[in-house]
Amino acid sequence: MIPKIIHQTAYANKDEWHPIWKYCQQSVLNHFKNFEYKFWNDNDLDNFVKDKYPQIYEKYKNFPGHIFQLDCVRYLLYITLEEFILIWMSIVMTNFMMN
């Protein structure tokens, strides 16, 4: 059985979120009420890489931009949490669903 867990990565401070992100989060929570919800902020992601992948942590911290770190850690989450099926929702997909 596949665990029913939704993983989200975003800034901890919701004041920094684009308004559509709040809508997306609430929409997912409303539609998947019987799922566990795991929120990963930047500190959580940083600690995850440091603990699980110490051999690449220094390179991870020195990527030229934050988006590179996010792309890397999403992949690492995917291969680490292999018992999960991860579905990536993007703002484009949510925008499509809203129209």
N, C-alpha and C positions, 0 to 999 in steps of 0.2 A: 504494500500500500504506500502510495506517495503521501508524505506529510503535507498537510494543508497549512503552509506558511508563506506569507508574503514578505519579501525582503525589499526594503526601500532604502536608497541612499540619497541623502540631501543634507544641506546645511542644518545645523542644530537650531539656529536662530531663524524662525519662520518669517521674521521681518525682512530677511534677505531674499526670500523666495519670490519668484515671479507669481503673480496672482493665479495663473493657470495651474501652477503646481499644487496650490492648496485645494483647488477644485478637483484635480486629478486624485490627490490623496483621499479626499472625502468620498469621491465617487467609488474608488476601489474599496474603501472600508464599508461603504453602504452596500455594495454588491456582493461582498465576500465576508459576511458577518461571522460565518462559522470557521474562518481561517485565523490562525495565529498571525500576529503582525510583529515583525522585527524591523525596527528603524535603526539604520546605521548612519551616524553623523561622521564628520571628518575625523574626530578623535577616535571613534570606534574603528574606522577603517585603518587609520594609522596604526593603532594597537594590534589589529588583526594581522597586518603585514609584518609588523615587528615580531609578533609571537609565532606566527605560522611560517613565515618566509624570511627569517633573519638574514639569509644569504643574499637577498636582493634588496633589503631594506634601504641601504645607503643609496643605491641607484634610484629606487622609488622616490626617496625624499629629494633627489636632485633632478627629477624630470623637469623639462623646461617650462611646463605649465601645469596647473591644477587639473585640467581636463585629462592630461596624460595619466596622472595618478588615478583618477576616477576610472578611466578605461582599463587600466592595469588591474585595479582592485576588483572590479566587476568580473574580470576573467578569473582572478584568483579565487573569488568567492564561488564562481561556477565550478571550478575544478576541485575545490576543497569540499564543497557541500554537494558532492556528487550524488547523494541519495535524493536530492531535490531536482525537480524540473523547474528551471527558472524561466519565467516569461518576462521579457523586457517590454515595458510600456513606454512609449515616447509621447511627447507633447503632440507630435503629428498625428499619432493614432487617436489620442483623446480628442483632438480637434475634429478629426473625422467623425468620431462617435457623437460629438455634440451637434453636428450639422445634419 
